[in-house]
Amino acid sequence: MAETSLLGNISFLQGSRRFLYAVTPKETSFEKLGDVPDYLNEAVPFFLGAIALEYILAFLTDLPRARLNDAFSSVSAGVFSQLSKIIVLSVELALYIFVYDNFHLVTLPWDSPWTWYICFIGVDFIYYWFHRAAHEINIFWAAHQAHHSSEDYNLTTALRQSVVQNYTSAIFYMPLALAVPPSIFCVHAQFNMLYQFWIHTEIVRSLGPLEYIFNTPSHHRVHHGRNPYCIDKNYGGTFIIWDRIFGTFQAETDEEIAYGLVHPLASWDPIWTQLCHFSHIWKTFWETSGVTNKLFVIFKGPGWTPGSPRLGDPADLPEIEYPIRKYDNSLSLCGTLYALVHFAVAIVAYQLLIARRMGMTQLHVAGVISYFLFTMSSVGALFDNKWYAPYVELFRCLLFLIVDLVLSSQNLDTGVLPTKYIGVIRGIFITSALFWITGSFMSAKKTKTE
């Protein structure tokens, strides 16, 4: 009974196989799109369990462990990405269904293993080209760079996803819609993402002969590196054979890998993480002379400048300085506990929103999403030690209490906070507000005394 309540209607073995893409056509072929399980949400317990296990193993083996500030930024980005799909139906899937219903040239049977395998190979092949375009075309890189902004490399990094990329990837998969039913495509699109989760780790060093065929943690570590030899390499999703065929493969060397962007972001603000490169393109576009060069700013590589090769001049890449220094603004122990508690409350609200959104009003859904965005941005400012962060947090806590008071007076609730523990949550926000008010008074008194 305990296993069922934790994992839903699947067993631990079945969930583990799904987590690693180790499934058969028979068990994952569906006639109707509505019958396809939500494999990503089913895998949440495995995500959390794997992250906890990785942290323990990293501690025991003296490998780098996940940092709270970086993990916060990664998980926030992942939640932002999923929340965007609540506001706007997945463009990728909606466009796929439209093309299949109106333009498909061949009707492949949904229950044929051949259809399953064609889509399995097809999704991964197209993902390679989409992923390559996301690195080699500046406007696509603006959407994708959020995933590469972490200077750590662990399983939480896999959750650091782009909101905008949900919509830029749609066009690439349309050739499959000319033949493959949407239900089968939806299965493999989810499994391709699940597979890529577990390769974001430094714990697994090598998988032996499998390194020649599959994308592995070793290959993907290279992909996330900003060392000159790592740039624009290893784009594969499940398979690494596409990189070997098309000349973008690079094996991991003994050189210590520095992760993250060539020009590190230096911020824990999850909203700025999503938007920063769009801002850079906008500024560069207007500063660059000539219509042709302006267009090249958008459609050539992120490192391109007038007179350089399409992907930029490799000589312009900064050398890695050792020891590697990471952006690491952090909080005191008290501040860390504060951030953890409020982050946990926000994650509970997110999980309940996902479960209950179909029975909620649009106003409530929009309100909860706004609360989450506000919370993640405010906590990010705390991690960045912004001067205004305490005042924003005070406002956020007071706003929550005011909204809660108004709803309670009308016998309503947000729909996404556990009623059984609402008293505890109110206590958290009341205590937090008093904490910031007291802190503000102390700061004011100190200033006045000086």
C-alpha positions in Angstrom: 0.0 0.0 0.0 2.8 2.4 0.8 4.4 1.8 -2.6 1.1 2.5 -4.4 0.6 5.8 -2.5 4.1 6.9 -3.5 4.3 5.7 -7.0 0.7 5.8 -8.1 -0.4 2.8 -10.2 3.1 1.6 -11.1 5.5 -0.7 -9.3 9.0 0.3 -8.4 10.5 -2.0 -11.1 8.2 -0.6 -13.7 8.9 3.0 -12.7 12.7 2.3 -12.8 12.5 0.9 -16.3 10.5 3.8 -17.5 13.0 6.1 -15.9 15.8 4.6 -18.0 13.8 4.2 -21.2 14.0 0.4 -20.8 10.5 -0.3 -22.0 8.9 -2.4 -24.8 6.7 -1.3 -27.7 3.8 -3.4 -26.4 3.6 -1.7 -23.0 4.1 1.8 -24.3 1.9 1.9 -27.5 -1.5 3.6 -27.3 -4.2 4.2 -29.9 -5.4 7.5 -28.4 -3.3 10.4 -27.2 -5.4 10.7 -24.1 -4.4 7.2 -23.0 -0.7 8.1 -22.9 0.5 8.3 -19.3 2.1 11.4 -17.9 5.5 9.7 -17.6 7.3 12.9 -16.5 5.0 13.5 -13.5 5.0 9.8 -12.7 8.8 10.0 -12.5 8.9 12.8 -9.8 9.5 10.3 -6.9 12.4 8.8 -9.0 13.8 12.3 -9.7 13.8 13.2 -6.0 15.2 9.8 -5.0 18.0 9.9 -7.5 18.9 13.4 -6.5 19.1 12.4 -2.8 21.1 9.3 -3.7 23.5 11.3 -5.8 24.1 13.7 -3.0 24.9 10.9 -0.6 27.3 9.2 -3.1 29.0 12.5 -3.8 29.5 13.0 -0.1 31.0 9.5 0.3 33.2 9.7 -2.7 34.3 13.4 -2.2 32.8 14.5 -5.5 31.2 17.9 -5.9 27.8 18.0 -4.2 24.8 20.0 -5.2 24.7 23.6 -3.8 21.4 24.9 -2.4 21.5 28.1 -4.4 22.3 26.4 -7.7 19.8 23.6 -7.1 17.2 26.2 -6.3 17.8 28.0 -9.6 17.7 24.7 -11.5 14.5 23.4 -9.9 12.8 26.8 -10.3 13.6 26.9 -14.0 12.1 23.4 -14.4 8.9 24.4 -12.6 8.7 27.6 -14.7 9.0 25.4 -17.8 6.1 23.2 -16.7 4.0 26.1 -15.5 4.2 27.7 -19.0 2.5 24.6 -20.4 -0.5 25.2 -18.1 -0.9 28.7 -19.4 -0.4 27.8 -23.1 -1.0 24.3 -24.4 2.2 22.6 -25.5 2.7 24.2 -28.9 4.9 21.2 -29.9 2.1 18.7 -29.4 -0.7 20.9 -30.7 1.2 21.6 -33.9 2.1 17.9 -34.3 -1.6 16.9 -34.0 -2.7 19.5 -36.5 -0.1 18.4 -39.1 -0.9 14.7 -38.6 -4.7 15.2 -38.8 -4.5 17.3 -42.0 -1.3 16.4 -43.9 0.0 12.9 -42.9 1.1 11.0 -46.0 1.2 7.5 -44.5 -0.9 6.0 -41.8 1.4 3.8 -39.7 -0.5 1.5 -37.4 -0.3 2.6 -33.7 0.1 -1.0 -32.4 2.9 -2.1 -34.7 6.4 -2.5 -33.1 7.8 -1.0 -36.4 6.0 2.2 -35.8 7.3 2.4 -32.3 10.9 1.8 -33.4 10.6 4.3 -36.3 9.5 6.9 -33.9 12.1 5.9 -31.3 14.9 6.5 -33.8 13.2 9.4 -35.5 12.7 11.4 -32.3 16.3 11.0 -31.3 17.6 11.8 -34.8 15.5 15.0 -35.0 16.5 15.9 -31.4 20.1 15.9 -32.4 19.5 18.5 -35.2 17.2 20.6 -33.0 19.8 20.5 -30.2 22.5 21.4 -32.6 20.5 24.3 -33.9 19.9 25.5 -30.3 23.7 25.9 -29.9 24.6 27.1 -33.4 21.8 29.7 -34.1 21.9 32.6 -31.8 18.1 33.2 -31.4 17.7 29.5 -30.6 20.6 29.6 -28.2 18.8 32.5 -26.3 16.1 29.9 -25.5 18.4 27.0 -24.7 21.2 28.8 -22.7 19.1 28.6 -19.5 19.8 24.9 -19.4 23.6 25.6 -19.6 23.7 28.4 -17.1 24.6 26.2 -14.1 28.2 26.1 -13.1 27.5 22.7 -11.3 26.8 19.4 -13.0 24.5 17.1 -11.2 21.0 15.7 -11.5 19.3 19.0 -10.5 21.0 20.5 -13.6 18.8 18.3 -15.7 15.7 20.1 -14.3 17.1 23.5 -15.4 14.9 23.9 -18.5 14.0 26.8 -20.7 10.4 28.2 -20.9 10.9 29.6 -24.5 12.4 26.4 -25.8 9.0 24.6 -25.2 7.8 26.6 -28.3 10.9 26.8 -30.5 11.3 23.1 -30.7 7.9 22.5 -32.3 8.8 22.9 -36.0 11.6 20.4 -35.9 9.5 17.4 -35.1 6.9 18.0 -37.8 8.4 15.6 -40.4 7.4 12.7 -38.1 3.8 14.0 -38.1 3.6 13.0 -41.8 3.4 9.3 -40.7 3.7 8.7 -36.9 0.5 8.9 -34.8 0.6 11.6 -32.1 0.2 9.0 -29.3 3.4 7.3 -30.2 5.3 10.6 -30.7 4.1 11.7 -27.2 5.5 8.5 -25.7 9.0 9.0 -27.1 9.1 12.7 -26.6 8.6 12.1 -22.9 11.0 9.2 -22.7 13.7 11.1 -24.5 13.5 13.7 -21.7 13.5 11.1 -19.0 16.6 9.4 -20.4 18.5 12.7 -20.4 17.8 13.3 -16.7 20.1 10.6 -15.3 23.1 11.4 -17.6 23.5 14.8 -15.7 25.8 13.4 -13.1 29.5 13.1 -12.2 29.0 9.9 -10.2 28.9 7.6 -13.2 32.3 7.8 -14.9 32.1 5.3 -17.7 29.7 2.7 -19.1 32.3 0.7 -21.0 31.2 -0.4 -24.5 27.9 1.4 -24.3 29.9 4.7 -24.6 30.2 3.9 -28.3 26.4 3.9 -28.9 24.6 5.8 -26.2 24.8 9.4 -24.9 26.3 8.8 -21.4 27.2 11.0 -18.4 30.8 11.1 -19.7 29.7 12.4 -23.1 27.2 14.9 -21.7 29.7 16.3 -19.2 31.7 17.4 -22.3 28.6 19.0 -23.8 28.0 21.1 -20.6 31.7 22.2 -20.4 32.9 25.7 -21.3 36.5 24.5 -21.9 37.4 25.3 -25.5 37.5 21.6 -26.5 34.0 21.1 -25.2 32.2 23.9 -27.2 29.6 22.7 -29.7 30.1 19.0 -29.0 27.9 15.9 -28.2 24.4 17.0 -29.1 22.9 13.6 -29.0 19.8 12.8 -26.8 19.7 9.0 -26.3 22.3 8.0 -28.9 25.8 9.4 -29.4 26.0 7.8 -32.9 24.7 11.0 -34.6 27.6 13.0 -33.2 30.0 10.4 -34.4 28.4 10.4 -37.9 28.1 14.2 -38.3 31.5 15.1 -36.8 30.4 16.7 -33.5 31.7 14.0 -31.1 34.3 14.7 -28.5 35.4 12.2 -25.8 36.0 13.3 -22.3 39.7 14.0 -21.5 41.6 14.2 -18.2 41.3 18.0 -18.3 39.0 19.2 -15.5 35.8 20.5 -17.0 34.4 23.9 -16.1 30.7 23.9 -16.4 28.3 26.7 -17.4 28.2 29.5 -19.9 31.4 30.9 -21.6 30.5 34.2 -19.8 29.0 33.0 -16.5 25.6 34.4 -15.5 26.5 35.4 -11.9 22.9 35.5 -10.7 20.4 33.2 -9.0 17.4 35.0 -10.4 15.4 32.3 -12.3 13.6 34.9 -14.4 16.8 36.6 -15.5 18.2 33.2 -16.3 15.5 32.7 -18.8 15.7 36.1 -20.4 19.3 37.3 -20.2 20.5 36.2 -23.7 17.5 37.7 -25.4 18.5 41.0 -23.8 22.1 40.5 -25.1 20.8 39.9 -28.6 18.6 42.9 -28.5 21.5 45.1 -27.4 24.0 43.6 -29.9 21.4 43.9 -32.8 21.1 47.7 -32.4 24.8 48.2 -31.8 25.8 46.3 -35.0 25.9 48.3 -38.2 24.4 47.1 -41.5 21.1 45.2 -42.1 22.9 42.0 -43.1 25.1 42.0 -40.0 22.0 42.6 -37.9 20.4 39.5 -39.3 23.6 37.6 -38.8 23.5 38.6 -35.1 20.2 36.7 -34.9 20.8 33.7 -37.1 24.5 32.9 -36.9 26.3 31.5 -33.9 26.3 33.0 -30.4 30.0 33.9 -30.7 29.7 35.4 -34.2 31.0 39.0 -34.8 31.4 40.7 -38.1 34.3 39.2 -40.1 34.5 36.0 -38.0 33.4 32.4 -39.0 29.7 31.5 -38.7 30.1 30.0 -35.2 32.6 32.6 -34.0 36.4 32.5 -33.7 37.6 29.8 -31.4 40.5 32.0 -30.4 38.0 34.3 -28.7 37.0 31.7 -26.2 38.5 32.5 -22.8 40.9 30.0 -21.3 39.9 28.2 -18.1 41.6 29.4 -15.0 42.4 26.9 -12.3 41.3 26.5 -9.6 37.8 27.0 -11.1 35.9 29.7 -9.3 32.1 29.6 -9.2 29.6 32.3 -8.5 28.6 31.3 -4.9 26.7 34.1 -3.1 25.0 32.3 -0.2 23.0 32.9 2.9 23.6 32.5 6.6 22.3 29.3 8.3 19.1 31.2 9.3 18.6 32.5 5.8 19.2 29.1 4.3 16.5 27.5 6.5 14.2 30.4 5.7 14.7 29.8 1.9 14.3 26.1 2.3 11.0 26.4 4.1 9.4 28.9 1.7 10.8 26.9 -1.3 9.1 23.8 0.1 5.8 25.6 0.6 6.0 26.8 -3.1 6.8 23.3 -4.3 3.8 21.9 -2.4 1.6 24.5 -4.0 3.0 23.6 -7.5 2.4 19.9 -7.0 -1.2 20.4 -5.9 -1.7 22.9 -8.7 -0.7 20.2 -11.2 -3.1 17.7 -9.5 -6.1 20.0 -9.1 -5.9 22.6 -11.9 -8.7 21.0 -13.9 -11.1 21.7 -11.1 -9.9 25.2 -10.4 -11.0 28.5 -11.9 -8.7 30.4 -14.3 -8.3 33.2 -11.7 -7.1 30.7 -9.1 -4.7 29.1 -11.5 -3.3 32.5 -12.6 -3.0 33.6 -9.0 -1.1 30.5 -7.9 1.3 30.8 -10.9 1.9 34.5 -10.1 2.6 33.6 -6.5 5.1 31.0 -7.6 6.9 33.4 -10.0 7.0 36.1 -7.3 8.3 33.6 -4.7 11.1 32.2 -6.9 12.2 35.7 -8.0 12.2 37.0 -4.4 14.1 34.0 -3.0 16.6 34.3 -5.9 17.2 37.9 -4.8 17.9 36.7 -1.3 20.5 34.3 -2.6 22.0 37.1 -4.7 22.2 39.3 -1.5 20.3 42.1 -3.3 19.8 45.1 -1.0 16.0 45.2 -1.8 15.4 41.5 -1.1 14.2 41.9 2.5 11.7 44.5 1.6 10.4 42.4 -1.3 10.1 39.4 1.0 8.2 41.4 3.6 5.8 42.6 0.9 5.4 39.0 -0.4 4.6 37.6 3.1 2.1 40.4 3.9 0.5 39.9 0.5 0.0 36.2 1.2 -1.5 36.9 4.6 -3.9 39.6 3.1 -5.1 37.3 0.3 -5.5 34.4 2.8 -7.5 36.7 5.1 -9.8 37.8 2.3 -10.4 34.2 1.0 -11.0 32.9 4.5 -13.6 35.6 5.2 -15.5 34.3 2.2 -15.0 30.6 3.1 -12.7 30.2 0.1 -9.2 28.9 -0.3 -6.5 28.9 -2.9 -7.1 25.2 -3.7 -3.4 24.4 -3.7 -2.4 24.4 0.0 -3.2 21.4 2.2 -6.1 22.3 4.4 -4.8 20.1 7.2 -1.7 22.2 7.5 -3.0 25.6 6.6 -2.5 26.8 10.2 1.2 25.8 10.0 1.6 27.6 6.7 0.0 30.8 8.1 2.3 30.6 11.1 5.3 30.4 8.7 4.2 33.6 6.9 3.3 35.5 10.1 6.7 34.6 11.6 8.5 35.5 8.4 6.7 38.9 8.2 7.6 39.7 11.8 11.2 38.6 11.1 11.6 41.1 8.2 9.8 43.9 10.1 12.1 43.4 13.1 15.1 43.2 10.8 14.0 46.5 9.1 13.5 48.2 12.4 17.0 47.1 13.6 18.5 48.3 10.4 16.8 51.7 10.7 17.8 52.0 14.3 21.4 51.1 13.5 21.5 53.7 10.8 20.0 56.4 13.0 22.5 55.6 15.8 25.4 55.9 13.4 
